Amino acid sequence: MKYLLYIVIFIISLSSCISTKKLANESSIQTVINKARTYIGTPYKWGGTSSKGMDCSGLLVRSFQSIDLNIPRTTSEQVYLGKKVKLKKSKKGDLVFFAFGKKKKKVTHVGLISDIKSNEKIDFIHASSSKGVIETKLNREYYLKRIRAIRRILWLY
């Protein structure tokens, strides 16, 4: 009987650790998103990583630094982070990669999924070369047809 009691206590404590970890991860993801939002309105600057000017990969580097997570500086390096997920399975905090320009397959842009209300209502934050840092709808044809990958940084989940 005493042995059974120890097992029950162990299982209860283990399950509370798992739920605490999930809450901590959700908090970390929200911290990253909130940090990215502080840059909304910042003008675009190629290679920029500050409130004076920001590019897309620099925005993510700075945002993830808010949780002491250092990610690679360039989009071409960031595209290998974590694991690939489908758009329908994407979550807040996932990175979304695009191909703009002449080479239709070469990833040239990245954003951070910031809100999901449904599969048709997904917001993301990115540094637009024409508008600076903005939060916009991913579910526009312009963006949807240019998505090349969605990646989930596993240690956030």
C-alpha positions in Angstrom: 0.0 0.0 0.0 2.8 2.4 0.9 4.5 1.6 -2.4 1.3 2.4 -4.3 1.1 5.8 -2.5 4.6 6.6 -3.6 3.8 5.8 -7.2 0.7 8.0 -7.1 2.6 10.9 -5.7 5.3 10.4 -8.3 2.8 10.5 -11.1 1.1 13.6 -9.8 4.4 15.4 -9.4 5.5 14.4 -12.9 2.2 15.6 -14.4 2.5 19.0 -12.7 6.0 19.4 -14.1 4.8 18.7 -17.6 2.0 21.3 -17.3 4.4 23.8 -15.7 6.8 23.3 -18.6 4.0 23.9 -21.1 3.0 27.1 -19.4 6.6 28.3 -19.3 6.9 27.5 -23.0 3.7 29.4 -23.8 5.0 32.3 -21.8 8.4 32.2 -23.6 6.6 32.2 -27.0 4.5 35.2 -26.0 7.5 37.0 -24.7 9.2 36.6 -28.2 6.0 37.8 -29.9 5.6 40.8 -27.6 9.3 41.8 -28.2 8.8 41.6 -31.9 5.7 43.8 -31.6 7.8 46.5 -29.9 9.5 47.0 -33.2 6.3 47.6 -35.2 6.8 50.9 -37.1 10.6 50.5 -37.2 11.9 51.3 -40.7 13.4 48.6 -42.8 17.2 48.6 -43.0 19.1 45.7 -44.7 21.3 44.2 -42.0 19.6 46.2 -39.3 19.0 44.9 -35.8 17.9 48.0 -33.8 15.0 50.4 -33.5 16.7 52.7 -35.9 16.4 50.1 -38.7 15.5 46.4 -38.9 15.5 43.6 -41.5 13.5 40.4 -41.3 16.1 38.1 -39.8 17.4 40.8 -37.5 13.9 41.2 -36.1 13.8 37.5 -35.2 17.3 37.5 -33.7 16.4 40.4 -31.4 13.0 38.9 -30.5 14.4 35.6 -29.5 17.2 37.3 -27.5 14.3 38.4 -25.1 14.2 34.8 -23.8 18.0 34.4 -24.0 17.8 32.3 -27.1 20.4 33.1 -29.8 19.4 32.1 -33.3 21.5 32.5 -36.5 21.6 36.0 -38.0 20.5 35.3 -41.6 17.4 34.0 -43.1 19.4 31.4 -45.1 20.6 30.0 -41.8 17.4 30.3 -39.8 15.5 28.2 -42.4 17.2 25.1 -40.9 16.1 25.7 -37.3 13.7 23.2 -35.7 11.4 21.0 -37.7 9.3 21.7 -40.7 5.5 21.9 -40.1 2.5 22.4 -42.4 0.6 25.7 -42.5 -2.5 24.0 -41.1 -0.5 22.7 -38.1 1.4 26.0 -37.5 1.4 27.6 -34.1 2.2 31.0 -32.5 6.0 31.3 -32.5 6.6 29.3 -35.7 8.9 30.9 -38.3 7.5 31.3 -41.8 9.8 31.6 -44.7 9.2 33.1 -48.2 10.8 33.3 -51.6 10.5 36.7 -53.2 12.3 37.8 -56.3 13.6 36.1 -59.4 14.5 32.7 -57.8 11.2 31.2 -56.8 12.7 28.5 -54.5 15.4 30.5 -52.7 14.3 31.7 -49.3 14.7 35.4 -49.0 12.3 36.5 -46.2 11.2 35.3 -42.8 8.4 36.3 -40.3 7.1 35.2 -37.0 3.6 33.8 -36.6 2.0 36.0 -33.9 -1.6 35.0 -33.8 -3.9 32.2 -35.0 -7.6 32.5 -34.8 -8.3 29.8 -37.4 -6.6 28.3 -40.4 -7.9 31.3 -42.4 -6.9 33.9 -39.9 -3.1 33.8 -39.2 -1.1 36.9 -38.4 2.6 37.3 -38.6 5.2 39.9 -37.8 8.0 40.7 -40.3 10.2 43.5 -41.6 8.8 44.6 -44.9 11.3 46.3 -47.2 8.6 48.9 -48.1 6.7 49.4 -44.8 9.2 48.4 -42.1 8.2 46.2 -39.3 4.5 45.3 -39.5 2.0 42.7 -38.3 -0.1 41.5 -41.2 -2.4 38.7 -42.4 -0.6 35.6 -43.7 -3.7 34.3 -45.5 -3.4 36.7 -48.4 -2.7 35.2 -51.8 0.4 37.4 -52.1 2.0 35.7 -49.1 0.5 32.2 -49.4 1.9 31.5 -52.8 5.4 32.5 -51.7 5.6 30.4 -48.5 8.5 28.0 -48.8 8.7 26.6 -45.3 7.3 26.9 -41.8 9.6 25.8 -39.0 9.0 25.2 -35.4 11.8 25.8 -32.9 11.4 22.6 -30.9 12.9 23.8 -27.6 10.1 26.3 -27.3 7.5 23.5 -27.2 
